[in-house]
Amino acid sequence: MSAEEDNRPRFREGTDHVESWFVRANDPSSPRALWLKATVLTREEGPSVAEAWCSVFDGERTAAFRRQVPVKEGRFRTSGAVLETRVDTLCLDLGAEGGSSRGELGSASGPVDWDLAFDRDPGPLGRPMSLLPSARLVDAPFPKNKLLTPFPVAGFSGRLTWDGTDWDLRGWTGMQGHNWGPAHSPEYAWGQCAFPDEQAVVEAASGRIELGRRSSPLFSMLVVRRGAEELRFDRIVDLWRQDARLDFPTWTLEMRGRAGRAVLEMTGSPQAMVCLGYDNPMRARSYCLNSKTARVRLRVAPRHATAFELTSDHGGALEFLRPDQVAEVQPVV
C-alpha cells in the first residue's frame, strides 16, 4: 500500500458512514502534544456534517476545540498525489511523503492557531502500516471499522499558538492515521507510540463489534516495528492468544502468536486528557477519552530473537471509546 492509497476517501453521501484523517505530534522532551482531525459524518437519513478538531496537551493543562459545518461546505478531494481536506478554518493536505496543516479554532479555553508540516521518517519506520492482517481486508465487509496508518513515524516543523503561548514544533515526532466505518465501534482502546532512540514504533487496538443487538468480546491486534523488523500479532479472532483489559485509565494488552509474545501497557492521566463526543449515524453519541501524553511500557519476546523492553514517559497516544463520560476527564467537547 502507498500513503496516497491509504488516505483515499471512502465516504459516499447518502450512506451511514464516519471517516477521519488525523495527525499527532509530540514534544520529545516534555509532556506537550498536539492532535488534529478532519472528520466526515454522512447519514442515509438526516444531515451530513464535516468536523474540524484540535486538542492540545501541556502537562496537566489541556484544551479541545471543535467546529462543525454541513458536509457540502467541506472539501475532501484529490489533486494529483495530494489529498486536500478543508473543514471551516482547518486545512490538511496529505501527500506521498508527508503533509501540512494550518488553521485556527476557538473555545472557552482561548484561541489556538497553527501552521505545520511533517515528513515521513526516511527509514523503515516511516513506511505505511496496517493492523489488519491482509491488504484484502481494507475494503472487505469484515471488519467493518478500518484503520490505516500512512505515516507511522514522522518528523514535524512549524509552530502552534495556544491562548497566547507559542510552541516551536521543530524536532517533534508524530504520525498520521486514517479510519472509517459505518459507525464508531461500540467500545475500543487504541494506542500508538514511537521510540526514536530505539528506532521502534508500536500500534495496537482492542475493540468490540456489534453482533445483532449484542457486542462481541474484545478483538485485538498489535504490530511492532524495530529497525527493519516487523513483528505482527494480527490474528483478529484468535481469542485464545490475546488478553485485553480496559481498566481506565490503563489499557493492558497481551498478545501471543507466531511472532512470539508482546505485552503493551499504556496509562493516561485523567487530568491530562480530553473527553470528545463522537457522533454516529444511527446510534447514540460515544465518548472518546483522549490522551496524547500517555506512559507506555512494551515488552516483547520474539520467537527467534532476544527479548527487549521499550518505555516512554509521555510519548503515547491512548484513546478509550465508551458510551459514557468519566467525571475526571475534562473538558467535554
DRENDO-1510 file (C-alpha; in Angstrom, 1 decimal, always signed):
<recs>
REC; n; res; u; v; w
REC; 1; MET; +0.0; +0.0; +0.0 .
REC; 2; SER; +1.0; +3.6; -0.5 .
REC; 3; ALA; +0.3; +6.7; +1.6 .
REC; 4; GLU; -1.9; +8.1; -1.2 .
REC; 5; GLU; -4.0; +4.9; -1.4 .
REC; 6; ASP; -4.2; +4.6; +2.3 .
REC; 7; ASN; -5.6; +8.2; +2.6 .
REC; 8; ARG; -8.1; +7.9; -0.2 .
REC; 9; PRO; -11.6; +9.0; +0.9 .
REC; 10; ARG; -14.1; +6.1; +1.2 .
REC; 11; PHE; -17.3; +8.0; +2.1 .
REC; 12; ARG; -20.3; +8.4; -0.1 .
REC; 13; GLU; -23.1; +10.8; +0.7 .
REC; 14; GLY; -26.4; +9.2; +1.3 .
REC; 15; THR; -24.9; +6.3; +3.3 .
REC; 16; ASP; -24.3; +5.8; +7.1 .
REC; 17; HIS; -20.5; +6.4; +7.4 .
REC; 18; VAL; -17.9; +8.1; +9.6 .
REC; 19; GLU; -14.4; +8.8; +8.4 .
REC; 20; SER; -11.4; +10.7; +9.8 .
REC; 21; TRP; -7.9; +11.8; +8.9 .
REC; 22; PHE; -5.8; +12.7; +12.0 .
REC; 23; VAL; -2.4; +13.9; +12.9 .
REC; 24; ARG; -0.5; +13.7; +16.2 .
REC; 25; ALA; +2.8; +15.4; +17.2 .
REC; 26; ASN; +4.7; +15.1; +20.5 .
REC; 27; ASP; +7.5; +17.1; +22.1 .
REC; 28; PRO; +10.2; +14.6; +22.8 .
REC; 29; SER; +11.5; +16.5; +25.9 .
REC; 30; SER; +8.2; +17.4; +27.7 .
REC; 31; PRO; +4.6; +16.2; +28.0 .
REC; 32; ARG; +3.3; +18.5; +25.3 .
REC; 33; ALA; +1.4; +17.2; +22.3 .
REC; 34; LEU; -0.9; +18.3; +19.5 .
REC; 35; TRP; -3.8; +16.3; +17.9 .
REC; 36; LEU; -5.7; +17.4; +14.7 .
REC; 37; LYS; -8.5; +15.7; +12.9 .
REC; 38; ALA; -10.8; +16.2; +10.0 .
REC; 39; THR; -14.0; +14.1; +10.1 .
REC; 40; VAL; -16.8; +13.4; +7.7 .
REC; 41; LEU; -20.1; +12.0; +9.1 .
REC; 42; THR; -22.7; +11.1; +6.5 .
REC; 43; ARG; -26.2; +9.7; +7.0 .
REC; 44; GLU; -28.6; +7.7; +4.9 .
REC; 45; GLU; -31.3; +9.8; +6.5 .
REC; 46; GLY; -30.6; +13.1; +8.2 .
REC; 47; PRO; -28.0; +15.8; +8.0 .
REC; 48; SER; -24.4; +15.0; +7.0 .
REC; 49; VAL; -21.6; +17.1; +8.5 .
REC; 50; ALA; -17.9; +17.7; +8.4 .
REC; 51; GLU; -15.9; +18.5; +11.6 .
REC; 52; ALA; -12.6; +20.1; +12.4 .
REC; 53; TRP; -10.9; +19.1; +15.7 .
REC; 54; CYS; -7.9; +20.2; +17.6 .
REC; 55; SER; -6.7; +19.1; +21.0 .
REC; 56; VAL; -3.6; +20.4; +22.9 .
REC; 57; PHE; -1.9; +18.8; +25.9 .
REC; 58; ASP; +0.6; +20.5; +28.2 .
REC; 59; GLY; +1.3; +18.5; +31.3 .
REC; 60; GLU; -1.9; +18.8; +33.4 .
REC; 61; ARG; -3.3; +21.6; +31.2 .
REC; 62; THR; -5.5; +20.5; +28.2 .
REC; 63; ALA; -7.9; +22.1; +25.7 .
REC; 64; ALA; -10.1; +20.8; +23.0 .
REC; 65; PHE; -11.7; +22.6; +20.0 .
REC; 66; ARG; -14.4; +21.5; +17.6 .
REC; 67; ARG; -16.1; +23.1; +14.6 .
REC; 68; GLN; -18.9; +21.5; +12.6 .
REC; 69; VAL; -20.3; +22.5; +9.2 .
REC; 70; PRO; -22.6; +20.9; +6.6 .
REC; 71; VAL; -20.6; +18.4; +4.6 .
REC; 72; LYS; -21.2; +20.3; +1.4 .
REC; 73; GLU; -19.2; +23.2; +2.9 .
REC; 74; GLY; -16.2; +21.0; +3.4 .
REC; 75; ARG; -13.8; +19.7; +0.8 .
REC; 76; PHE; -12.2; +16.3; +0.5 .
REC; 77; ARG; -10.6; +15.9; -2.9 .
REC; 78; THR; -7.5; +14.6; -4.5 .
REC; 79; SER; -5.4; +16.9; -6.5 .
REC; 80; GLY; -2.6; +15.0; -8.2 .
REC; 81; ALA; -1.0; +12.9; -5.5 .
REC; 82; VAL; -2.3; +15.2; -2.7 .
REC; 83; LEU; -5.5; +14.8; -0.7 .
REC; 84; GLU; -6.8; +18.2; +0.2 .
REC; 85; THR; -9.2; +18.5; +3.1 .
REC; 86; ARG; -10.9; +21.7; +4.2 .
REC; 87; VAL; -13.3; +22.0; +7.1 .
REC; 88; ASP; -14.1; +25.5; +8.1 .
REC; 89; THR; -10.7; +27.0; +9.0 .
REC; 90; LEU; -8.9; +23.6; +9.2 .
REC; 91; CYS; -6.7; +22.8; +6.1 .
REC; 92; LEU; -5.0; +19.4; +6.0 .
REC; 93; ASP; -3.0; +18.3; +2.9 .
REC; 94; LEU; -1.7; +14.8; +2.7 .
REC; 95; GLY; +0.8; +13.6; +0.0 .
REC; 96; ALA; +3.1; +10.8; -0.7 .
REC; 97; GLU; +5.9; +11.7; +1.6 .
REC; 98; GLY; +4.2; +13.8; +4.3 .
REC; 99; GLY; +1.7; +16.6; +4.8 .
REC; 100; SER; +0.9; +20.0; +6.1 .
REC; 101; SER; -1.8; +21.7; +8.1 .
REC; 102; ARG; -2.9; +25.2; +9.1 .
REC; 103; GLY; -5.9; +26.6; +10.9 .
REC; 104; GLU; -7.4; +28.4; +13.8 .
REC; 105; LEU; -10.2; +27.5; +16.3 .
REC; 106; GLY; -11.6; +29.0; +19.4 .
REC; 107; SER; -13.3; +27.8; +22.6 .
REC; 108; ALA; -13.7; +28.7; +26.3 .
REC; 109; SER; -10.0; +27.6; +26.6 .
REC; 110; GLY; -9.0; +30.5; +24.3 .
REC; 111; PRO; -7.9; +30.6; +20.7 .
REC; 112; VAL; -5.5; +28.1; +19.0 .
REC; 113; ASP; -3.9; +28.5; +15.6 .
REC; 114; TRP; -1.1; +26.5; +13.9 .
REC; 115; ASP; +0.9; +26.2; +10.7 .
REC; 116; LEU; +2.9; +23.0; +10.5 .
REC; 117; ALA; +4.4; +20.4; +8.2 .
REC; 118; PHE; +5.6; +16.8; +8.6 .
REC; 119; ASP; +7.7; +14.4; +6.6 .
REC; 120; ARG; +7.8; +10.6; +6.9 .
REC; 121; ASP; +10.7; +9.0; +8.7 .
REC; 122; PRO; +13.1; +8.1; +5.9 .
REC; 123; GLY; +13.8; +4.6; +7.2 .
REC; 124; PRO; +11.5; +1.6; +7.6 .
REC; 125; LEU; +9.6; +3.1; +10.5 .
REC; 126; GLY; +8.1; +5.6; +8.0 .
REC; 127; ARG; +6.5; +3.1; +5.7 .
REC; 128; PRO; +2.7; +2.8; +5.8 .
REC; 129; MET; +1.4; +0.4; +8.5 .
REC; 130; SER; -1.8; -1.5; +8.9 .
REC; 131; LEU; -3.0; -3.5; +11.9 .
REC; 132; LEU; -5.1; -5.6; +9.5 .
REC; 133; PRO; -3.5; -9.0; +8.6 .
REC; 134; SER; -4.1; -8.6; +4.9 .
REC; 135; ALA; -4.5; -5.7; +2.4 .
REC; 136; ARG; -7.5; -7.5; +1.1 .
REC; 137; LEU; -9.4; -6.7; +4.3 .
REC; 138; VAL; -9.1; -2.9; +3.8 .
REC; 139; ASP; -12.2; -2.7; +1.6 .
REC; 140; ALA; -13.8; -6.0; +2.7 .
REC; 141; PRO; -17.0; -6.3; +4.7 .
REC; 142; PHE; -15.2; -7.6; +7.8 .
REC; 143; PRO; -14.1; -5.9; +10.0 .
REC; 144; LYS; -16.5; -3.0; +9.4 .
REC; 145; ASN; -14.2; -0.5; +11.0 .
REC; 146; LYS; -10.9; +0.1; +9.3 .
REC; 147; LEU; -7.7; +1.8; +10.5 .
REC; 148; LEU; -4.6; +2.6; +8.4 .
REC; 149; THR; -1.5; +4.5; +9.3 .
REC; 150; PRO; +0.0; +6.1; +6.2 .
REC; 151; PHE; +2.8; +7.7; +8.3 .
REC; 152; PRO; +3.5; +5.7; +11.4 .
REC; 153; VAL; +6.6; +7.9; +12.3 .
REC; 154; ALA; +7.1; +11.4; +11.0 .
REC; 155; GLY; +9.2; +14.5; +11.9 .
REC; 156; PHE; +7.5; +17.9; +12.3 .
REC; 157; SER; +8.3; +21.5; +11.9 .
REC; 158; GLY; +6.3; +24.7; +12.2 .
REC; 159; ARG; +4.5; +26.4; +15.1 .
REC; 160; LEU; +1.4; +26.5; +17.3 .
REC; 161; THR; +0.0; +29.3; +19.4 .
REC; 162; TRP; -2.4; +28.5; +22.2 .
REC; 163; ASP; -4.0; +31.2; +24.2 .
REC; 164; GLY; -1.0; +33.5; +23.7 .
REC; 165; THR; +1.7; +30.8; +24.2 .
REC; 166; ASP; +3.9; +29.9; +21.3 .
REC; 167; TRP; +5.1; +26.4; +20.6 .
REC; 168; ASP; +8.0; +25.7; +18.3 .
REC; 169; LEU; +7.3; +22.3; +16.7 .
REC; 170; ARG; +10.8; +21.7; +15.2 .
REC; 171; GLY; +12.1; +18.3; +16.2 .
REC; 172; TRP; +8.7; +17.0; +17.3 .
REC; 173; THR; +7.8; +13.4; +16.4 .
REC; 174; GLY; +4.4; +12.1; +15.4 .
REC; 175; MET; +2.2; +10.2; +13.0 .
REC; 176; GLN; -0.8; +10.4; +10.6 .
REC; 177; GLY; -3.7; +8.0; +10.5 .
REC; 178; HIS; -7.0; +7.3; +8.7 .
REC; 179; ASN; -10.0; +5.4; +9.8 .
REC; 180; TRP; -13.6; +4.8; +8.6 .
REC; 181; GLY; -16.6; +2.6; +9.0 .
REC; 182; PRO; -20.5; +2.7; +9.2 .
REC; 183; ALA; -20.2; +4.0; +12.8 .
REC; 184; HIS; -17.7; +4.1; +15.6 .
REC; 185; SER; -17.1; +0.7; +17.3 .
REC; 186; PRO; -19.3; +0.2; +20.5 .
REC; 187; GLU; -16.1; +0.2; +22.6 .
REC; 188; TYR; -12.4; +0.3; +21.9 .
REC; 189; ALA; -8.9; +1.2; +23.1 .
REC; 190; TRP; -6.3; +2.4; +20.6 .
REC; 191; GLY; -2.7; +3.2; +21.2 .
REC; 192; GLN; +0.4; +4.2; +19.3 .
REC; 193; CYS; +3.9; +5.2; +20.4 .
REC; 194; ALA; +7.2; +5.9; +18.7 .
REC; 195; PHE; +10.6; +5.2; +20.4 .
REC; 196; PRO; +13.0; +7.3; +18.3 .
REC; 197; ASP; +16.1; +6.4; +20.3 .
REC; 198; GLU; +15.4; +2.7; +19.8 .
REC; 199; GLN; +14.2; +3.1; +16.2 .
REC; 200; ALA; +10.9; +1.4; +17.0 .
REC; 201; VAL; +7.2; +2.0; +16.9 .
REC; 202; VAL; +4.2; +0.1; +18.2 .
REC; 203; GLU; +0.5; +0.4; +17.3 .
REC; 204; ALA; -2.4; -1.6; +18.7 .
REC; 205; ALA; -6.1; -1.7; +19.1 .
REC; 206; SER; -8.7; -3.7; +21.1 .
REC; 207; GLY; -12.4; -3.3; +20.2 .
REC; 208; ARG; -15.8; -4.8; +20.1 .
REC; 209; ILE; -18.1; -5.3; +17.1 .
REC; 210; GLU; -21.9; -5.5; +17.0 .
REC; 211; LEU; -23.4; -9.0; +16.8 .
REC; 212; GLY; -27.1; -8.3; +16.3 .
REC; 213; ARG; -28.2; -6.4; +19.5 .
REC; 214; ARG; -25.1; -7.5; +21.4 .
REC; 215; SER; -21.5; -6.6; +21.4 .
REC; 216; SER; -18.7; -9.1; +20.8 .
REC; 217; PRO; -15.8; -9.9; +23.1 .
REC; 218; LEU; -12.8; -7.7; +22.6 .
REC; 219; PHE; -10.8; -8.4; +19.5 .
REC; 220; SER; -7.2; -7.2; +19.4 .
REC; 221; MET; -4.3; -6.5; +17.0 .
REC; 222; LEU; -0.8; -5.3; +17.7 .
REC; 223; VAL; +2.2; -4.5; +15.4 .
REC; 224; VAL; +5.8; -3.7; +16.5 .
REC; 225; ARG; +8.5; -2.3; +14.2 .
REC; 226; ARG; +12.1; -2.2; +15.4 .
REC; 227; GLY; +14.5; -1.2; +12.8 .
REC; 228; ALA; +13.8; -3.2; +9.6 .
REC; 229; GLU; +12.0; -6.0; +11.5 .
REC; 230; GLU; +8.2; -6.1; +11.9 .
REC; 231; LEU; +6.5; -8.4; +14.4 .
REC; 232; ARG; +2.8; -8.9; +13.8 .
REC; 233; PHE; +0.1; -10.1; +16.2 .
REC; 234; ASP; -2.9; -9.7; +13.9 .
REC; 235; ARG; -4.9; -12.9; +14.2 .
REC; 236; ILE; -8.1; -10.9; +15.0 .
REC; 237; VAL; -10.4; -13.7; +16.1 .
REC; 238; ASP; -7.8; -15.8; +17.9 .
REC; 239; LEU; -9.1; -15.0; +21.3 .
REC; 240; TRP; -7.1; -17.8; +22.9 .
REC; 241; ARG; -3.9; -15.9; +22.3 .
REC; 242; GLN; -4.9; -12.4; +23.4 .
REC; 243; ASP; -5.8; -10.8; +26.7 .
REC; 244; ALA; -7.1; -7.2; +26.7 .
REC; 245; ARG; -8.0; -5.3; +29.8 .
REC; 246; LEU; -9.6; -1.9; +29.5 .
REC; 247; ASP; -9.2; -0.7; +33.1 .
REC; 248; PHE; -9.4; +3.1; +32.6 .
REC; 249; PRO; -7.1; +4.9; +32.7 .
REC; 250; THR; -4.9; +1.9; +31.9 .
REC; 251; TRP; -5.1; -0.4; +28.9 .
REC; 252; THR; -3.1; -3.7; +29.1 .
REC; 253; LEU; -2.8; -6.0; +26.1 .
REC; 254; GLU; -1.0; -9.3; +25.9 .
REC; 255; MET; -0.7; -11.0; +22.5 .
REC; 256; ARG; +0.8; -14.3; +21.6 .
REC; 257; GLY; +1.4; -15.8; +18.1 .
REC; 258; ARG; +3.9; -17.0; +15.6 .
REC; 259; ALA; +6.0; -13.8; +16.2 .
REC; 260; GLY; +6.3; -14.6; +19.9 .
REC; 261; ARG; +4.8; -12.7; +22.8 .
REC; 262; ALA; +4.2; -9.0; +23.4 .
REC; 263; VAL; +2.7; -7.1; +26.4 .
REC; 264; LEU; +1.7; -3.5; +26.0 .
REC; 265; GLU; +0.7; -1.3; +28.9 .
REC; 266; MET; -0.5; +2.3; +28.4 .
REC; 267; THR; -1.7; +4.7; +31.1 .
REC; 268; GLY; -3.0; +8.2; +30.7 .
REC; 269; SER; -3.5; +10.7; +33.5 .
REC; 270; PRO; -7.3; +11.6; +33.6 .
REC; 271; GLN; -6.3; +15.2; +34.4 .
REC; 272; ALA; -4.2; +15.4; +31.2 .
REC; 273; MET; -6.9; +14.0; +28.9 .
REC; 274; VAL; -9.8; +15.5; +27.0 .
REC; 275; CYS; -13.3; +14.0; +26.5 .
REC; 276; LEU; -14.6; +14.2; +22.9 .
REC; 277; GLY; -18.2; +13.5; +21.9 .
REC; 278; TYR; -18.2; +11.3; +18.8 .
REC; 279; ASP; -21.5; +11.2; +17.0 .
REC; 280; ASN; -22.7; +8.2; +15.0 .
REC; 281; PRO; -25.1; +8.0; +12.0 .
REC; 282; MET; -27.6; +5.5; +13.6 .
REC; 283; ARG; -26.5; +5.3; +17.3 .
REC; 284; ALA; -26.2; +7.4; +20.4 .
REC; 285; ARG; -23.1; +9.6; +20.9 .
REC; 286; SER; -19.9; +7.8; +22.1 .
REC; 287; TYR; -17.2; +9.5; +24.2 .
REC; 288; CYS; -13.5; +9.3; +23.4 .
REC; 289; LEU; -11.2; +9.8; +26.4 .
REC; 290; ASN; -8.2; +11.1; +24.6 .
REC; 291; SER; -4.6; +11.2; +25.8 .
REC; 292; LYS; -1.6; +12.1; +23.7 .
REC; 293; THR; +0.9; +12.1; +26.5 .
REC; 294; ALA; +0.4; +8.6; +27.9 .
REC; 295; ARG; +3.0; +6.5; +29.7 .
REC; 296; VAL; +4.0; +3.4; +27.7 .
REC; 297; ARG; +5.7; +0.1; +28.5 .
REC; 298; LEU; +6.2; -2.5; +25.8 .
REC; 299; ARG; +7.8; -5.9; +26.5 .
REC; 300; VAL; +8.4; -8.2; +23.5 .
REC; 301; ALA; +9.8; -11.7; +23.4 .
REC; 302; PRO; +10.3; -12.6; +19.8 .
REC; 303; ARG; +10.2; -16.4; +19.0 .
REC; 304; HIS; +13.6; -16.4; +17.4 .
REC; 305; ALA; +15.4; -13.4; +18.9 .
REC; 306; THR; +16.4; -11.7; +22.2 .
REC; 307; ALA; +13.6; -10.2; +24.2 .
REC; 308; PHE; +13.5; -6.4; +24.6 .
REC; 309; GLU; +11.6; -3.7; +26.5 .
REC; 310; LEU; +10.7; -0.2; +25.4 .
REC; 311; THR; +9.4; +2.6; +27.6 .
REC; 312; SER; +8.1; +6.2; +27.1 .
REC; 313; ASP; +7.2; +8.6; +30.0 .
REC; 314; HIS; +4.9; +10.8; +27.9 .
REC; 315; GLY; +5.0; +9.9; +24.2 .
REC; 316; GLY; +2.0; +7.6; +23.9 .
REC; 317; ALA; -1.3; +8.2; +22.0 .
REC; 318; LEU; -4.1; +6.5; +24.0 .
REC; 319; GLU; -7.8; +6.6; +23.4 .
REC; 320; PHE; -10.7; +4.9; +25.1 .
REC; 321; LEU; -14.1; +5.0; +23.4 .
REC; 322; ARG; -17.1; +4.2; +25.6 .
REC; 323; PRO; -20.8; +5.0; +25.8 .
REC; 324; ASP; -20.4; +7.2; +28.9 .
REC; 325; GLN; -18.3; +10.0; +30.2 .
REC; 326; VAL; -15.8; +9.9; +33.1 .
REC; 327; ALA; -16.1; +12.8; +35.6 .
REC; 328; GLU; -12.3; +13.2; +36.0 .
REC; 329; VAL; -11.8; +13.9; +32.3 .
REC; 330; GLN; -12.4; +17.5; +31.3 .
REC; 331; PRO; -13.2; +19.3; +29.1 .
REC; 332; VAL; -16.1; +17.6; +27.4 .
REC; 333; VAL; -16.3; +18.8; +23.7 .
</recs>
